[in-house]
Amino acid sequence: MKKISAVLRNLTLDDLREWAGAKILSRGKSYVKNVKGLSRTEDSTLAAWVSGSEEYATSVHLDQGGDFDYSCSCPYDWGPCKHTVAVILAAAEHVKQKKTIPLLAEDDDLYHALFDDSDDDYLDDEWQDEDEEPEFTAAPATEKGKARLRKIFEGMNREELVALLLDLCGRYPEIERGLLEKEQLATGRIDKVVSSLRREIRNITAEPAWRNHWNDEGNIPDYSHVRKQLQALLESGHADALLQLGEELWARGNTQVEQSNDEGDTATEIAECMEVVLAAVQQSSLTPPQQLMWMIDRVLADEFSLLESGGKMLESGAYTKAHWREVADALAARLKSMTRPASAAFSETYRRSGVLNMLLDAFERSGRRKEIIPLLEKEADICRCYGKLVDALLAAGEKEKARQWCIRGFERTVENASGIAAELQGRLREMADKEKKYDLAASYRAEDFFYSASLKTYTELRKAAEKAKVWPSVRGCGLRYLETGQRPDPSGKGKESKVWPLPTPEVMRPQDKSEKRFERFPNLDMLIGIAILERRFDDVVALYQELKKTKRWGWETDKAVAEAVSETHPQTALDIWRAIAESLIGQVKPKAYEEAAIYLRRMCKVYQETRRASDWQNLLGELRREHKAKRRLMEVLDGLSGKKITD
């Protein structure tokens, strides 16, 4: 115990917080009273039972680096758990009171729970101790368990084995059902299997699927037996029968998922079954083109991701160019027969676009690439596939044609499909950059910045303008825009045009004043962000003082300012962090106290770096006096003071 005792003697609450996190530390404190049977092993591992919703076996030891390592039988697996923290705190209390932690005996239940991996670990202890039989589950035995069972079975004669199996079938219908199904598949009599499985699919897809995560109640249909039987049909060579069942599961399963409220659990169950069905497609009696169309039809209709690997199967090397030519002809005929949508709205073109994309893929895989551009030109205004068309034209070396389609597509989408318009504008910018028209490329970056000012668009504008060697002028106009709301006029007619060094871009978003109605100038938050980015810390503080005079909406800018100027203007950072911490403390919530501690720790670091340790201690004393009735806050402040747990 010598080594771990030394660690516990010097341990602070801050150390535990850094190791386990503030939330787990807080919960662990409340579980110290639940620690039972605290003991140790010869190698100084701490061990104890910690009671919660169940009794959990928990151990803690030091790894080779001297850090805590742990093990707990609770289900929490995202890091140290509250039970582990509780054991450490309980052990620290023993050290503090100079109590001896007893040695854990090897015949103790706790020892067996933590360290015993004997041959009997596949059995349930309660079953061994009592006369009750365990509930039957489909969980497989461990390798050790299988070896022992094999030894038992090999020691029995034929009559004894038959009697044992009949007895098990009588007590566990699942075993009887499994053996009969296996026999039917082995003898080729699958009619009963298929009929039974179809009834099961109809029954299970009719179940309501729901989950209430607040109380962990609900009903998630169990598809494990369906999946197992589908796999058995596949392995026994009955792909066509499996495919018929799969079609029914697909149709009914989609309806069930659509009506479910279970965070996707049922969809996952059905998707696992459909993986088996997809594997049967290539083993079925369908011709290769028919197989492809079977998969394409369902991939196009897959709204709930029930066919995750369907796309991968379409890429299978099992299908030749000749197969894909037949598919391309079928898809082309389907696209031609589809009614032209009344508008280019997404809801009306969704299905048509799906068929179009599959046809484009079929043309590519069948070697009919020459048909791709004409098809895209024909469908561009209907399905708004301008991006695909532009990429195809650029790949074919038709740059000017691609440029014209970018402009046409932008004009047709800028009002009601801004995402597509922005994509096409980006294509024009990329084309300008590749053609070394750096000033034009910078113009498009400026459009992005003036449309949506952010640190990202400002940084991208800077890179482009530096490439065009006009950054100082562009920067001045950009900052002036943030200060006044007046953007430069690239047309050459306005006053700002005289200092704006970039050309007019080929396409521009309309300046819709309604979109800017919530914007306020000067945009101090953005100006501060840029000043931080450019490390102009005096300007950061000056702009922040201006911002403080306005109506405040949150702490994000305050936090950014404090982090940025903590070295150059430490008092500004201290004032900001203190205001945030006091506001959190004022919420009178344990969670808020822990969050306040984050900013108090940052203050502590600044005080130490500026050799003002006494000011830090004065601050802690002031907070203790002002909030002495807040017991949980006092615990947080204890952690900040560097006080050892054992003091």
C-alpha positions as CSV (number, residue, x, y, z in Angstrom):
1,M,0.0,0.0,0.0
2,K,3.0,2.3,0.3
3,K,3.0,3.6,-3.2
4,I,-0.7,4.3,-3.6
5,S,-0.9,5.7,0.0
6,A,1.7,8.3,-1.0
7,V,-0.4,9.3,-4.0
8,L,-3.6,9.5,-1.9
9,R,-1.8,11.7,0.7
10,N,-0.9,14.3,-1.9
11,L,-4.2,14.0,-3.9
12,T,-6.3,17.1,-4.3
13,L,-9.9,17.4,-5.6
14,D,-8.5,19.3,-8.6
15,D,-6.4,16.2,-9.4
16,L,-9.5,14.0,-9.3
17,R,-11.5,16.5,-11.4
18,E,-8.8,16.5,-14.1
19,W,-8.8,12.7,-14.1
20,A,-12.5,11.9,-14.0
21,G,-14.2,15.2,-14.9
22,A,-16.3,17.5,-12.8
23,K,-19.6,15.7,-13.2
24,I,-18.2,12.2,-12.3
25,L,-16.3,13.7,-9.4
26,S,-19.5,15.3,-8.0
27,R,-21.3,12.1,-8.4
28,G,-18.5,10.1,-6.8
29,K,-18.5,12.3,-3.7
30,S,-22.1,11.3,-3.1
31,Y,-21.3,7.6,-3.4
32,V,-18.6,7.4,-0.8
33,K,-21.1,6.4,1.8
34,N,-22.0,3.5,-0.5
35,V,-18.5,2.0,-0.5
36,K,-18.6,-1.4,1.3
37,G,-15.8,-3.8,2.1
38,L,-12.9,-1.5,1.2
39,S,-9.8,-3.6,1.0
40,R,-6.5,-4.1,-0.8
41,T,-4.5,-6.8,-2.5
42,E,-0.8,-7.6,-2.1
43,D,0.1,-5.5,-5.1
44,S,-1.7,-2.4,-3.6
45,T,-4.8,-2.6,-5.7
46,L,-7.8,-1.1,-3.9
47,A,-11.1,-3.1,-4.0
48,A,-14.6,-2.5,-2.8
49,W,-18.3,-3.1,-3.4
50,V,-20.1,0.1,-4.3
51,S,-23.9,0.0,-4.1
52,G,-26.1,1.9,-6.5
53,S,-29.0,0.4,-8.5
54,E,-26.9,-2.8,-8.1
55,E,-23.8,-3.9,-6.2
56,Y,-20.8,-3.2,-8.4
57,A,-17.3,-4.7,-7.9
58,T,-14.7,-1.9,-8.3
59,S,-10.9,-1.9,-8.2
60,V,-8.3,0.9,-8.5
61,H,-4.5,0.6,-8.9
62,L,-1.6,2.6,-10.2
63,D,-0.3,1.9,-13.7
64,Q,3.4,2.0,-14.5
65,G,3.2,5.7,-15.0
66,G,1.8,6.3,-11.6
67,D,-1.6,7.2,-12.8
68,F,-4.9,5.6,-11.6
69,D,-6.2,2.6,-13.6
70,Y,-9.5,1.1,-12.7
71,S,-12.1,-1.7,-13.3
72,C,-15.8,-1.6,-12.4
73,S,-18.6,-4.0,-13.2
74,C,-21.0,-1.1,-13.8
75,P,-22.1,-0.5,-17.5
76,Y,-20.5,2.9,-17.7
77,D,-17.6,2.8,-20.2
78,W,-16.8,6.4,-21.2
79,G,-14.0,6.8,-18.7
80,P,-13.7,6.6,-14.9
81,C,-17.0,6.0,-13.3
82,K,-18.5,7.5,-10.1
83,H,-17.9,4.2,-8.3
84,T,-14.2,4.4,-9.0
85,V,-14.0,7.9,-7.7
86,A,-16.0,6.9,-4.6
87,V,-13.4,4.1,-3.8
88,I,-10.5,6.6,-4.2
89,L,-12.2,9.1,-1.9
90,A,-13.0,6.4,0.7
91,A,-9.4,5.2,0.6
92,A,-8.1,8.7,1.0
93,E,-10.4,9.1,4.1
94,H,-8.7,6.0,5.6
95,V,-5.3,7.5,5.0
96,K,-6.4,10.7,6.5
97,Q,-7.6,9.0,9.6
98,K,-4.5,6.7,9.6
99,K,-6.7,3.6,9.4
100,T,-5.3,0.4,7.9
101,I,-7.0,-0.9,4.8
102,P,-7.4,-4.7,5.3
103,L,-6.0,-7.3,2.9
104,L,-8.5,-8.9,0.5
105,A,-8.8,-12.6,1.0
106,E,-8.6,-14.8,-2.1
107,D,-11.8,-16.7,-1.1
108,D,-13.8,-13.4,-0.7
109,D,-16.7,-12.9,-3.1
110,L,-15.2,-9.5,-4.1
111,Y,-11.9,-11.2,-5.0
112,H,-13.8,-13.7,-7.2
113,A,-15.8,-10.9,-8.8
114,L,-12.8,-8.8,-9.7
115,F,-9.9,-11.2,-10.3
116,D,-11.1,-14.9,-10.6
117,D,-11.2,-16.2,-14.2
118,S,-11.6,-19.9,-13.3
119,D,-13.2,-22.5,-15.6
120,D,-16.5,-21.9,-14.0
121,D,-16.8,-18.3,-15.0
122,Y,-19.3,-19.1,-17.7
123,L,-21.8,-20.2,-15.1
124,D,-24.0,-17.9,-13.0
125,D,-22.9,-17.9,-9.4
126,E,-26.5,-17.8,-8.1
127,W,-27.4,-20.9,-10.1
128,Q,-24.5,-22.8,-8.6
129,D,-25.5,-21.8,-5.1
130,E,-29.2,-22.3,-5.4
131,D,-31.5,-25.0,-6.9
132,E,-33.1,-22.6,-9.4
133,E,-32.3,-23.1,-13.1
134,P,-31.1,-20.1,-15.2
135,E,-33.4,-18.4,-17.6
136,F,-32.7,-19.8,-21.1
137,T,-31.0,-17.3,-23.5
138,A,-29.5,-17.6,-27.0
139,A,-26.2,-16.3,-25.8
140,P,-23.3,-18.6,-26.8
141,A,-21.2,-20.3,-24.2
142,T,-17.6,-19.2,-23.6
143,E,-14.8,-21.3,-25.1
144,K,-14.1,-22.8,-21.7
145,G,-17.8,-23.6,-21.3
146,K,-17.9,-25.3,-24.7
147,A,-14.9,-27.4,-23.8
148,R,-16.5,-28.6,-20.6
149,L,-19.9,-29.3,-22.3
150,R,-18.1,-31.3,-25.0
151,K,-16.4,-33.4,-22.4
152,I,-19.8,-34.0,-20.7
153,F,-21.5,-35.0,-24.0
154,E,-18.6,-37.3,-25.1
155,G,-19.1,-39.2,-21.8
156,M,-22.7,-40.0,-22.5
157,N,-24.1,-42.9,-24.6
158,R,-26.7,-42.5,-27.4
159,E,-29.8,-43.1,-25.2
160,E,-28.5,-40.6,-22.6
161,L,-27.9,-37.9,-25.3
162,V,-31.4,-38.5,-26.8
163,A,-33.0,-38.3,-23.4
164,L,-31.1,-35.1,-22.6
165,L,-32.2,-33.4,-25.9
166,L,-35.8,-34.5,-25.5
167,D,-35.8,-33.1,-21.9
168,L,-34.3,-29.8,-23.1
169,C,-36.8,-29.5,-25.9
170,G,-39.6,-30.0,-23.5
171,R,-38.5,-27.3,-21.2
172,Y,-37.2,-24.8,-23.8
173,P,-39.4,-24.5,-27.0
174,E,-36.6,-22.4,-28.6
175,I,-34.4,-25.5,-28.8
176,E,-37.2,-27.7,-30.2
177,R,-38.0,-25.1,-32.8
178,G,-34.4,-24.7,-33.8
179,L,-33.8,-28.5,-34.2
180,L,-37.0,-29.0,-36.3
181,E,-36.2,-26.0,-38.6
182,K,-32.7,-27.3,-39.1
183,E,-34.0,-30.8,-40.0
184,Q,-36.5,-29.3,-42.5
185,L,-33.8,-27.3,-44.2
186,A,-31.4,-30.2,-44.3
187,T,-34.0,-32.5,-46.0
188,G,-35.1,-29.8,-48.5
189,R,-38.6,-29.5,-47.1
190,I,-38.6,-25.7,-46.9
191,D,-42.3,-25.0,-47.4
192,K,-43.0,-25.2,-43.7
193,V,-40.0,-23.1,-42.9
194,V,-40.9,-20.4,-45.5
195,S,-44.6,-20.4,-44.4
196,S,-43.7,-20.1,-40.7
197,L,-41.2,-17.4,-41.4
198,R,-43.6,-15.4,-43.5
199,R,-46.2,-15.5,-40.7
200,E,-43.4,-14.4,-38.3
201,I,-42.5,-11.5,-40.6
202,R,-46.1,-10.4,-40.8
203,N,-46.6,-10.6,-37.1
204,I,-43.4,-8.8,-36.1
205,T,-43.8,-6.0,-38.7
206,A,-47.3,-5.4,-37.3
207,E,-45.9,-4.7,-33.8
208,P,-45.8,-1.1,-32.7
209,A,-42.1,0.1,-32.4
210,W,-41.5,2.8,-29.8
211,R,-39.1,3.8,-27.0
212,N,-39.4,6.4,-24.2
213,H,-35.8,7.3,-23.4
214,W,-36.9,9.2,-20.3
215,N,-38.0,6.1,-18.5
216,D,-36.2,3.5,-20.7
217,E,-39.5,1.8,-21.6
218,G,-40.7,0.7,-25.0
219,N,-41.1,-2.1,-27.5
220,I,-38.4,-2.8,-30.0
221,P,-39.4,-5.7,-32.3
222,D,-36.9,-8.6,-32.0
223,Y,-35.8,-9.7,-35.5
224,S,-33.0,-12.0,-34.4
225,H,-34.8,-15.2,-35.2
226,V,-35.9,-13.9,-38.6
227,R,-32.3,-12.9,-39.4
228,K,-31.1,-16.3,-38.3
229,Q,-33.6,-18.2,-40.4
230,L,-32.9,-16.0,-43.5
231,Q,-29.3,-16.8,-43.1
232,A,-30.1,-20.5,-42.8
233,L,-32.1,-20.4,-46.0
234,L,-29.2,-18.7,-47.8
235,E,-26.6,-21.2,-46.6
236,S,-28.8,-24.1,-47.6
237,G,-29.1,-22.8,-51.2
238,H,-32.7,-21.5,-51.2
239,A,-31.9,-17.9,-52.5
240,D,-35.2,-17.6,-54.5
241,A,-37.4,-18.4,-51.5
242,L,-35.3,-16.0,-49.4
243,L,-35.7,-13.3,-52.0
244,Q,-39.5,-13.6,-51.9
245,L,-39.5,-13.3,-48.1
246,G,-37.1,-10.4,-48.4
247,E,-39.5,-8.5,-50.6
248,E,-42.3,-8.9,-48.1
249,L,-40.0,-7.9,-45.3
250,W,-38.9,-4.8,-47.3
251,A,-42.5,-3.7,-48.0
252,R,-43.8,-4.3,-44.5
253,G,-40.7,-3.2,-42.7
254,N,-40.7,0.2,-44.4
255,T,-44.2,0.8,-43.2
256,Q,-43.3,-0.2,-39.7
257,V,-40.2,2.1,-39.6
258,E,-42.3,5.0,-41.0
259,Q,-44.7,4.6,-38.1
260,S,-42.1,3.9,-35.4
261,N,-40.8,6.2,-32.7
262,D,-37.7,4.5,-31.4
263,E,-34.7,6.5,-32.5
264,G,-33.9,4.1,-35.4
265,D,-33.7,0.9,-33.4
266,T,-36.2,-1.0,-35.5
267,A,-34.7,0.3,-38.8
268,T,-31.3,-1.2,-37.6
269,E,-32.9,-4.6,-36.9
270,I,-34.6,-4.7,-40.3
271,A,-31.4,-3.4,-42.1
272,E,-29.5,-6.4,-40.6
273,C,-32.0,-8.8,-42.1
274,M,-31.9,-7.0,-45.4
275,E,-28.1,-7.6,-45.5
276,V,-28.9,-11.3,-45.8
277,V,-31.5,-10.7,-48.5
278,L,-29.0,-8.6,-50.5
279,A,-26.5,-11.5,-50.3
280,A,-29.2,-13.8,-51.8
281,V,-29.8,-11.6,-54.9
282,Q,-26.6,-12.7,-56.6
283,Q,-27.3,-16.3,-55.8
284,S,-30.9,-16.2,-57.1
285,S,-32.2,-17.3,-60.5
286,L,-32.5,-13.7,-61.6
287,T,-30.3,-12.8,-64.6
288,P,-27.5,-10.3,-63.8
289,P,-29.4,-7.3,-65.3
290,Q,-32.5,-8.3,-63.4
291,Q,-30.4,-8.5,-60.2
292,L,-29.1,-5.0,-60.8
293,M,-32.6,-3.7,-61.4
294,W,-33.9,-5.4,-58.3
295,M,-31.2,-3.6,-56.2
296,I,-31.6,-0.3,-58.0
297,D,-35.4,-0.2,-57.5
298,R,-35.0,-0.7,-53.8
299,V,-32.0,1.6,-53.4
300,L,-34.1,4.4,-55.1
301,A,-37.0,3.7,-52.6
302,D,-34.8,3.4,-49.5
303,E,-35.9,6.3,-47.4
304,F,-34.8,4.8,-44.1
305,S,-31.3,3.4,-44.9
306,L,-32.5,-0.2,-44.7
307,L,-30.1,-1.1,-47.5
308,E,-26.8,0.3,-46.3
309,S,-24.7,-2.0,-48.5
310,G,-26.9,-1.8,-51.6
311,G,-24.7,0.8,-53.2
312,K,-21.6,-1.4,-52.6
313,M,-23.3,-4.3,-54.3
314,L,-23.9,-2.2,-57.4
315,E,-20.2,-1.7,-57.6
316,S,-19.5,-5.5,-57.6
317,G,-17.2,-6.7,-60.3
318,A,-19.6,-9.6,-61.0
319,Y,-21.5,-7.4,-63.5
320,T,-20.1,-6.7,-67.0
321,K,-20.5,-3.8,-69.4
322,A,-23.0,-5.8,-71.3
323,H,-25.1,-6.3,-68.1
324,W,-25.0,-2.5,-67.4
325,R,-25.9,-1.7,-71.0
326,E,-29.2,-3.6,-70.5
327,V,-29.7,-1.7,-67.3
328,A,-29.0,1.6,-68.9
329,D,-31.6,0.9,-71.6
330,A,-34.2,0.0,-69.0
331,L,-33.5,3.2,-66.9
332,A,-33.5,5.4,-70.0
333,A,-36.9,4.1,-71.0
334,R,-38.1,4.6,-67.4
335,L,-36.8,8.2,-67.4
336,K,-38.5,8.9,-70.7
337,S,-41.8,7.6,-69.5
338,M,-41.8,9.7,-66.3
339,T,-44.1,12.8,-66.4
340,R,-42.1,16.0,-66.6
341,P,-42.6,17.8,-63.2
342,A,-44.6,21.1,-63.2
343,S,-41.7,22.9,-61.5
344,A,-38.1,22.3,-60.5
345,A,-39.0,22.1,-56.8
346,F,-37.1,19.4,-54.9
347,S,-40.2,17.5,-53.9
348,E,-41.3,17.2,-57.5
349,T,-37.9,16.2,-59.0
350,Y,-36.7,13.9,-56.2
351,R,-37.6,10.6,-57.9
352,R,-36.7,11.8,-61.3
353,S,-33.2,12.8,-60.1
354,G,-32.8,9.4,-58.5
355,V,-33.4,7.6,-61.8
356,L,-31.2,10.1,-63.6
357,N,-28.3,9.5,-61.2
358,M,-28.7,5.7,-61.6
359,L,-28.8,6.1,-65.4
360,L,-25.6,8.3,-65.4
361,D,-23.9,5.6,-63.3
362,A,-25.1,2.9,-65.8
363,F,-23.8,4.9,-68.8
364,E,-20.4,5.2,-67.0
365,R,-20.2,1.5,-66.1
366,S,-21.3,0.3,-69.6
367,G,-18.8,2.4,-71.4
368,R,-21.4,4.8,-72.9
369,R,-19.8,8.0,-71.6
370,K,-20.6,10.0,-74.7
371,E,-24.3,9.9,-73.8
372,I,-23.7,11.5,-70.3
373,I,-23.3,15.2,-71.3
374,P,-26.3,15.3,-73.7
375,L,-28.4,13.7,-71.0
376,L,-27.3,16.2,-68.4
377,E,-27.9,19.1,-70.8
378,K,-31.4,17.8,-71.4
379,E,-32.2,17.4,-67.7
380,A,-30.2,20.3,-66.1
381,D,-33.1,22.8,-65.9
382,I,-35.5,20.0,-64.8
383,C,-33.4,18.3,-62.1
384,R,-31.0,21.2,-61.4
385,C,-28.1,18.9,-62.0
386,Y,-25.9,21.9,-63.1
387,G,-23.0,20.8,-60.9
388,K,-22.8,17.4,-62.5
389,L,-23.0,18.9,-66.0
390,V,-20.3,21.5,-65.3
391,D,-18.0,18.8,-63.9
392,A,-18.6,16.6,-67.0
393,L,-17.9,19.5,-69.4
394,L,-14.7,20.5,-67.5
395,A,-13.6,16.8,-67.7
396,A,-14.2,16.9,-71.4
397,G,-12.2,20.1,-71.8
398,E,-15.2,22.4,-72.7
399,K,-14.3,25.2,-70.3
400,E,-16.3,28.0,-71.9
401,K,-19.4,25.8,-72.1
402,A,-19.0,24.9,-68.5
403,R,-18.7,28.6,-67.6
404,Q,-21.9,29.4,-69.4
405,W,-23.8,26.6,-67.7
406,C,-22.5,27.9,-64.3
407,I,-23.9,31.3,-65.1
408,R,-27.2,30.0,-66.4
409,G,-27.6,27.6,-63.4
410,F,-26.8,30.4,-60.9
411,E,-29.4,32.7,-62.4
412,R,-32.1,30.0,-62.3
413,T,-31.4,28.9,-58.7
414,V,-30.2,32.0,-56.8
415,E,-33.7,33.0,-55.7
416,N,-35.0,29.6,-54.4
417,A,-32.1,27.2,-54.3
418,S,-29.3,29.2,-52.8
419,G,-27.2,26.1,-52.0
420,I,-27.0,25.1,-55.7
421,A,-26.3,28.7,-56.6
422,A,-23.4,28.9,-54.1
423,E,-22.0,25.6,-55.5
424,L,-22.0,27.0,-59.0
425,Q,-20.5,30.3,-57.8
426,G,-17.7,28.2,-56.2
427,R,-17.2,26.4,-59.5
428,L,-16.7,29.8,-61.2
429,R,-14.2,30.8,-58.5
430,E,-12.2,27.5,-59.0
431,M,-12.2,28.0,-62.7
432,A,-10.8,31.6,-62.3
433,D,-8.1,30.3,-59.9
434,K,-7.0,27.6,-62.3
435,E,-6.9,30.1,-65.2
436,K,-4.7,32.3,-62.9
437,K,-7.4,35.0,-62.8
438,Y,-6.6,35.6,-59.2
439,D,-8.4,39.0,-59.0
440,L,-11.6,37.4,-60.2
441,A,-11.2,34.5,-57.8
442,A,-10.7,37.0,-55.0
443,S,-13.9,38.8,-56.1
444,Y,-15.9,35.6,-55.4
445,R,-14.3,35.3,-52.0
446,A,-15.3,38.9,-51.4
447,E,-18.9,38.1,-52.4
448,D,-18.9,35.3,-49.8
449,F,-17.6,37.7,-47.1
450,F,-20.1,40.5,-47.7
451,Y,-22.9,38.0,-48.0
452,S,-22.0,36.2,-44.7
453,A,-19.2,37.9,-42.7
454,S,-17.3,35.4,-40.5
455,L,-13.8,34.6,-39.6
456,K,-13.8,31.8,-42.1
457,T,-14.9,33.9,-45.0
458,Y,-12.5,36.7,-43.9
459,T,-9.6,34.3,-43.8
460,E,-10.5,32.8,-47.3
461,L,-10.8,36.4,-48.7
462,R,-7.4,37.2,-47.3
463,K,-5.7,34.2,-48.9
464,A,-7.3,35.0,-52.3
465,A,-6.5,38.7,-52.1
466,E,-2.9,38.1,-51.1
467,K,-2.6,35.8,-54.1
468,A,-4.0,38.7,-56.3
469,K,-1.6,41.1,-54.4
470,V,-4.4,43.5,-53.4
471,W,-4.9,42.5,-49.8
472,P,-4.3,45.9,-48.1
473,S,-7.0,47.6,-50.1
474,V,-9.4,44.8,-49.8
475,R,-8.8,44.5,-46.1
476,G,-9.5,48.2,-45.6
477,C,-12.8,48.0,-47.5
478,G,-13.8,44.9,-45.6
479,L,-13.2,46.5,-42.2
480,R,-15.0,49.6,-43.3
481,Y,-17.9,47.5,-44.3
482,L,-18.0,46.0,-40.8
483,E,-17.8,49.4,-39.2
484,T,-20.4,51.2,-41.4
485,G,-22.4,48.5,-43.3
486,Q,-21.4,50.1,-46.6
487,R,-20.0,47.5,-49.0
488,P,-17.8,48.5,-51.9
489,D,-19.4,48.9,-55.3
490,P,-17.6,46.7,-57.8
491,S,-19.6,48.2,-60.7
492,G,-17.3,51.3,-60.8
493,K,-20.2,53.7,-60.2
494,G,-20.1,54.2,-56.4
495,K,-17.7,56.2,-54.2
496,E,-16.2,53.0,-52.8
497,S,-15.4,51.7,-56.3
498,K,-12.4,54.1,-56.5
499,V,-10.6,52.1,-53.8
500,W,-12.0,48.7,-54.6
501,P,-9.3,46.8,-56.5
502,L,-11.3,43.8,-57.7
503,P,-13.3,43.2,-60.9
504,T,-17.1,42.6,-61.0
505,P,-17.7,38.8,-60.7
506,E,-19.7,37.0,-63.5
507,V,-22.5,36.3,-61.0
508,M,-23.6,38.1,-57.9
509,R,-26.2,37.4,-55.2
510,P,-28.9,40.1,-55.1
511,Q,-28.6,42.4,-52.1
512,D,-31.8,41.5,-50.3
513,K,-32.3,44.1,-47.6
514,S,-34.7,41.9,-45.8
515,E,-31.9,39.3,-45.1
516,K,-29.8,42.1,-43.5
517,R,-32.6,43.5,-41.3
518,F,-31.1,41.9,-38.2
519,E,-27.5,43.0,-38.9
520,R,-26.2,45.8,-36.8
521,F,-23.2,48.1,-37.6
522,P,-20.6,48.5,-36.4
523,N,-20.4,44.7,-36.2
524,L,-18.2,44.8,-33.1
525,D,-18.2,41.0,-32.5
526,M,-16.8,40.5,-35.9
527,L,-14.3,43.3,-35.6
528,I,-13.1,41.9,-32.3
529,G,-12.8,38.4,-33.8
530,I,-10.6,39.8,-36.7
531,A,-8.5,41.8,-34.2
532,I,-7.9,38.6,-32.2
533,L,-7.0,36.8,-35.4
534,E,-4.6,39.5,-36.4
535,R,-3.2,39.6,-32.8
536,R,-4.0,43.3,-32.5
537,F,-4.6,43.0,-28.8
538,D,-4.8,46.7,-28.0
539,D,-7.5,47.0,-30.6
540,V,-9.3,44.0,-29.1
541,V,-9.5,45.7,-25.7
542,A,-10.6,49.0,-27.2
543,L,-13.3,47.4,-29.3
544,Y,-14.4,45.3,-26.3
545,Q,-14.9,48.4,-24.2
546,E,-17.2,49.7,-27.0
547,L,-19.1,46.5,-27.1
548,K,-19.7,46.7,-23.3
549,K,-21.7,49.9,-23.9
550,T,-24.2,48.0,-26.2
551,K,-26.9,45.5,-25.3
552,R,-25.2,42.1,-24.6
553,W,-26.5,38.7,-25.8
554,G,-24.0,36.2,-24.4
555,W,-20.5,35.4,-23.2
556,E,-18.9,34.0,-26.3
557,T,-17.1,37.2,-27.3
558,D,-16.2,37.8,-23.7
559,K,-14.6,34.4,-23.4
560,A,-12.7,34.8,-26.7
561,V,-11.4,38.2,-25.6
562,A,-10.3,37.0,-22.2
563,E,-8.4,34.0,-23.7
564,A,-6.8,36.3,-26.3
565,V,-5.6,39.1,-24.0
566,S,-4.8,37.1,-20.8
567,E,-1.0,37.7,-21.4
568,T,-1.0,41.2,-22.8
569,H,-3.9,42.7,-20.7
570,P,-4.3,40.3,-17.8
571,Q,-6.6,42.6,-15.8
572,T,-9.1,42.7,-18.6
573,A,-9.1,38.9,-18.7
574,L,-9.5,38.7,-14.9
575,D,-12.4,41.1,-14.9
576,I,-14.2,39.1,-17.6
577,W,-13.7,35.7,-16.0
578,R,-14.8,37.0,-12.6
579,A,-18.0,38.5,-14.0
580,I,-18.8,35.1,-15.7
581,A,-18.0,33.1,-12.6
582,E,-20.1,35.4,-10.3
583,S,-23.0,35.2,-12.7
584,L,-22.8,31.4,-12.7
585,I,-22.6,31.3,-8.9
586,G,-25.7,33.4,-8.8
587,Q,-27.6,30.6,-10.4
588,V,-27.3,28.7,-7.1
589,K,-26.9,25.3,-8.9
590,P,-24.2,22.7,-8.2
591,K,-23.6,22.3,-12.0
592,A,-23.2,26.1,-12.3
593,Y,-20.6,26.1,-9.5
594,E,-18.6,23.5,-11.4
595,E,-18.7,25.6,-14.5
596,A,-17.8,28.7,-12.5
597,A,-14.7,26.8,-11.3
598,I,-13.4,26.6,-14.9
599,Y,-13.1,30.4,-15.0
600,L,-11.8,30.7,-11.5
601,R,-9.0,28.3,-12.4
602,R,-8.1,30.5,-15.3
603,M,-8.0,33.4,-13.0
604,C,-5.7,31.4,-10.6
605,K,-3.3,30.8,-13.5
606,V,-3.1,34.5,-14.4
607,Y,-2.6,35.5,-10.8
608,Q,0.2,33.0,-10.5
609,E,1.9,34.1,-13.7
610,T,1.7,37.8,-12.7
611,R,3.0,37.0,-9.2
612,R,-0.3,38.0,-7.5
613,A,-0.9,34.9,-5.4
614,S,-2.1,37.0,-2.5
615,D,-4.8,38.5,-4.7
616,W,-6.0,35.0,-5.6
617,Q,-6.2,34.0,-2.0
618,N,-8.1,37.2,-1.2
619,L,-10.6,36.4,-4.0
620,L,-11.2,32.9,-2.6
621,G,-11.7,34.4,0.9
622,E,-14.1,37.0,-0.5
623,L,-16.1,34.3,-2.3
624,R,-16.2,32.2,0.9
625,R,-17.5,35.1,3.0
626,E,-20.1,36.2,0.5
627,H,-21.5,32.7,-0.2
628,K,-20.7,30.9,3.0
629,A,-24.2,29.4,3.1
630,K,-23.7,27.5,-0.2
631,R,-22.2,24.2,1.0
632,R,-21.7,22.8,-2.5
633,L,-19.8,25.9,-3.6
634,M,-17.6,25.7,-0.6
635,E,-16.6,22.2,-1.8
636,V,-15.7,23.5,-5.2
637,L,-13.6,26.3,-3.6
638,D,-11.8,23.7,-1.5
639,G,-10.8,22.0,-4.7
640,L,-9.5,25.3,-6.2
641,S,-7.4,26.1,-3.1
642,G,-5.1,23.2,-3.7
643,K,-6.1,21.6,-0.4
644,K,-5.2,17.9,-0.2
645,I,-8.1,15.5,0.4
646,T,-6.2,14.0,3.4
647,D,-5.6,17.4,5.1
